[in-house]
């Protein structure tokens, strides 16, 4: 089989970008995936396509990194988890987390998890949920302690 033409791969890349944003490496990997009953993808063609899309401003790792960082932050992920996700997607850019971890933990405890902090079992569940979102054990304990102190102070 012959390799996919530049135009066909460019059209496929545009279709992918029309569905959602991608980083350069992530899109390149997607273009290089073998597809059933289709010509084998060519590395040089995929590189040419991603370079052209970057020239046109349709593929911008810095912009995508910031977008992804903000989206993950809204979901409650830690700065560490956000950077891990960026690296996993092949983005070398360092994106600023919109909110610092300590601030974000306090906000999550006051809003999303407040109802579950009344007993030990609930606090353990919250702790585990925050660990899965990439927060460090010590930071979680500190934030929970501060939250409980504020809560008991407000209750007096």
C-alpha positions as CSV (number, residue, x, y, z in Angstrom):
1,X,0.0,0.0,0.0
2,X,1.1,3.6,-0.6
3,X,1.2,6.1,2.1
4,X,-1.6,8.6,2.7
5,X,-1.2,11.8,0.7
6,X,-0.4,15.1,2.3
7,X,-3.8,16.6,1.4
8,X,-5.7,13.6,2.8
9,X,-3.7,13.7,6.1
10,X,-4.1,17.5,6.3
11,X,-7.9,17.1,5.9
12,X,-7.9,14.4,8.6
13,X,-5.9,16.7,10.9
14,X,-8.3,19.5,10.3
15,X,-11.2,17.2,11.1
16,X,-9.6,16.3,14.4
17,X,-8.9,19.9,15.2
18,X,-12.5,20.8,14.4
19,X,-13.6,18.4,17.2
20,X,-11.2,19.7,19.9
21,X,-7.8,21.2,20.4
22,X,-4.6,19.1,20.4
23,X,-1.0,19.6,21.2
24,X,1.5,19.0,18.3
25,X,2.8,15.6,19.6
26,X,-0.7,14.4,20.5
27,X,-2.0,15.2,17.0
28,X,1.0,13.7,15.3
29,X,0.5,10.5,17.2
30,X,-3.1,10.4,16.2
31,X,-2.2,11.0,12.5
32,X,0.3,8.1,12.7
33,X,-2.1,5.5,14.1
34,X,-2.7,2.7,11.6
35,X,-6.2,2.7,10.3
36,X,-8.1,-0.3,8.9
37,X,-8.2,-0.5,5.1
38,X,-6.3,2.8,4.8
39,X,-2.8,3.5,3.5
40,X,0.0,3.4,6.1
41,X,0.7,6.8,7.6
42,X,4.0,8.3,6.8
43,X,6.1,10.1,9.5
44,X,7.4,12.7,7.1
45,X,3.9,13.6,5.9
46,X,2.6,13.8,9.5
47,X,5.5,16.1,10.4
48,X,4.8,18.3,7.3
49,X,1.1,18.5,8.2
50,X,1.8,19.5,11.9
51,X,4.4,22.1,10.8
52,X,1.9,23.6,8.4
53,X,-0.9,23.7,11.0
54,X,1.5,25.4,13.4
55,X,2.4,28.0,10.7
56,X,-1.3,28.7,10.2
57,X,-1.7,29.2,14.0
58,X,-4.1,26.2,14.2
59,X,-1.7,24.2,16.3
60,X,-0.2,26.1,19.2
61,X,1.3,24.2,22.2
62,X,1.5,27.2,24.5
63,X,-2.2,28.1,23.9
64,X,-3.3,24.5,24.3
65,X,-1.2,24.1,27.5
66,X,-2.9,27.1,29.0
67,X,-6.4,26.0,27.9
68,X,-5.8,22.5,29.3
69,X,-4.3,23.8,32.6
70,X,-7.4,26.0,33.1
71,X,-9.8,23.2,32.3
72,X,-8.1,20.8,34.6
73,X,-7.9,23.4,37.4
74,X,-11.7,24.0,37.1
75,X,-12.1,20.2,37.7
76,X,-10.1,20.5,40.9
77,X,-6.7,19.1,39.7
78,X,-3.5,20.1,41.5
79,X,-0.7,22.0,39.7
80,X,1.4,18.9,39.9
81,X,-1.3,16.8,38.2
82,X,-1.8,19.4,35.6
83,X,1.9,19.4,34.7
84,X,1.9,15.6,34.6
85,X,-1.1,15.6,32.2
86,X,0.7,18.2,29.9
87,X,3.8,16.0,29.8
88,X,1.7,12.9,29.1
89,X,0.2,14.7,26.1
90,X,3.7,15.6,24.8
91,X,3.5,19.3,25.7
92,X,6.8,20.7,26.9
93,X,5.3,24.1,27.8
94,X,5.0,25.0,31.4
95,X,1.5,26.3,32.0
96,X,0.6,28.4,34.9
97,X,-2.0,26.9,37.2
98,X,-4.7,29.5,37.5
99,X,-5.0,28.9,41.3
100,X,-2.3,27.8,43.7
101,X,-2.8,24.4,45.3
102,X,-3.3,25.7,48.8
103,X,-6.0,28.1,47.7
104,X,-7.6,25.5,45.5
105,X,-7.7,22.9,48.3
106,X,-9.4,25.4,50.6
107,X,-11.9,26.3,48.0
108,X,-12.7,22.6,47.3
109,X,-13.1,21.8,51.0
110,X,-15.5,24.8,51.4
111,X,-17.6,24.0,48.4
112,X,-17.5,20.5,46.9
113,X,-16.5,18.5,49.9
114,X,-17.9,20.4,52.9
115,X,-20.8,18.1,53.4
116,X,-18.6,15.0,53.7
117,X,-16.2,16.4,56.3
118,X,-18.4,15.7,59.3
119,X,-17.1,12.3,60.2
120,X,-13.9,10.3,59.9
121,X,-15.1,8.1,57.1
122,X,-16.1,11.2,55.0
123,X,-12.8,12.9,55.7
124,X,-11.0,9.8,54.5
125,X,-13.0,9.7,51.4
126,X,-12.3,13.4,50.7
127,X,-8.6,12.8,51.4
128,X,-8.5,9.9,48.9
129,X,-10.4,11.9,46.3
130,X,-7.9,14.8,46.6
131,X,-5.0,12.4,46.3
132,X,-6.4,11.1,43.0
133,X,-6.6,14.7,41.8
134,X,-2.8,15.0,42.4
135,X,-2.6,16.9,45.7
136,X,0.1,15.9,48.2
137,X,-0.8,14.2,51.5
138,X,0.8,16.9,53.7
139,X,-1.0,19.7,51.8
140,X,-4.3,17.9,52.1
141,X,-3.8,17.4,55.9
142,X,-2.9,21.0,56.4
143,X,-5.9,22.3,54.4
144,X,-8.3,20.0,56.2
145,X,-6.8,21.0,59.6
146,X,-7.2,24.7,58.7
147,X,-10.8,24.1,57.4
148,X,-11.8,22.2,60.6
149,X,-10.2,25.0,62.8
150,X,-12.1,27.7,60.8
151,X,-15.3,25.7,61.0
152,X,-15.1,25.2,64.8
153,X,-14.2,28.9,65.2
154,X,-17.2,29.9,63.1
155,X,-19.5,27.5,65.0
156,X,-18.7,29.2,68.4
